[in-house]
Amino acid sequence: MRKRTIDLVLSIVASTVALLLSWPYWRDFQYWPESRLLWGVYFVVGFALSVYVFYAFMVAIHTLFEHDALEHAEAAQARASGNGTEGRP
């Protein structure tokens, strides 16, 4: 549960940074459209999707590291039991 909370907080922080970097204020409001409501909806939906993508990426990274750790543990166990593949490429 703690890992999920940390991943969610990191996803929100990363999405907030991305939102701030894309905000029109940094460009002297040159890109504001006629409908500010739709612009706001665009940013809210983009922020929500950004949080989801960052969170899914974090989960995938954790899964990859867990699988790598399992492979290293299996290789170490095989070497310790003498069933290793020392002669194989």
C-alpha positions in Angstrom: 0.0 0.0 0.0 2.9 2.4 0.8 4.5 1.8 -2.6 1.2 2.6 -4.4 0.9 5.8 -2.4 4.4 6.9 -3.2 3.9 6.0 -6.9 0.7 8.0 -7.0 2.3 11.0 -5.3 5.3 10.9 -7.7 2.9 10.6 -10.7 0.9 13.7 -9.5 4.1 15.7 -8.9 5.5 14.8 -12.4 2.1 15.6 -14.0 2.0 18.9 -12.2 5.5 19.8 -13.4 4.5 18.9 -17.0 1.3 21.0 -16.6 3.3 24.0 -15.4 5.8 23.6 -18.2 3.0 23.7 -20.8 1.0 26.5 -19.2 0.5 29.5 -21.6 1.8 31.9 -19.0 5.3 31.0 -19.9 4.6 32.0 -23.5 3.0 35.4 -22.7 -0.5 33.9 -23.2 0.1 33.7 -27.0 -1.7 30.4 -27.4 -5.0 31.1 -25.4 -7.9 30.0 -27.6 -11.2 31.8 -27.8 -12.9 29.3 -25.5 -11.1 29.3 -22.1 -13.6 26.7 -20.8 -12.5 24.2 -23.4 -8.8 25.1 -22.8 -9.4 24.4 -19.1 -11.1 21.1 -19.9 -8.2 20.2 -22.2 -5.7 20.8 -19.3 -7.8 18.9 -16.7 -8.2 15.9 -19.0 -4.6 16.0 -20.0 -3.5 16.2 -16.4 -5.7 13.1 -15.5 -4.3 11.1 -18.4 -0.8 12.2 -17.5 -1.2 11.0 -13.9 -2.5 7.6 -15.2 0.4 7.2 -17.7 3.0 8.1 -15.1 1.4 5.7 -12.6 1.2 2.9 -15.1 4.9 3.5 -16.0 5.9 3.3 -12.4 4.0 0.0 -12.0 5.7 -1.4 -15.1 9.1 -0.4 -13.8 8.5 -2.1 -10.4 7.4 -5.3 -12.2 10.6 -5.3 -14.4 12.8 -4.8 -11.3 11.0 -7.6 -9.5 11.4 -10.0 -12.4 15.1 -9.1 -12.7 15.6 -9.7 -8.9 13.9 -13.1 -9.3 16.2 -14.1 -12.2 19.3 -13.0 -10.2 18.1 -15.0 -7.2 17.5 -18.1 -9.3 21.0 -17.8 -10.9 22.6 -17.4 -7.5 20.8 -20.4 -6.2 21.8 -22.5 -9.2 25.4 -21.5 -8.7 25.3 -22.3 -5.0 23.8 -25.8 -5.6 26.3 -26.6 -8.3 23.8 -26.8 -11.1 25.1 -23.7 -12.6 25.9 -23.2 -16.3 29.6 -22.2 -15.9 30.6 -23.7 -19.2 27.7 -22.4 -21.2 27.7 -19.1 -23.0 
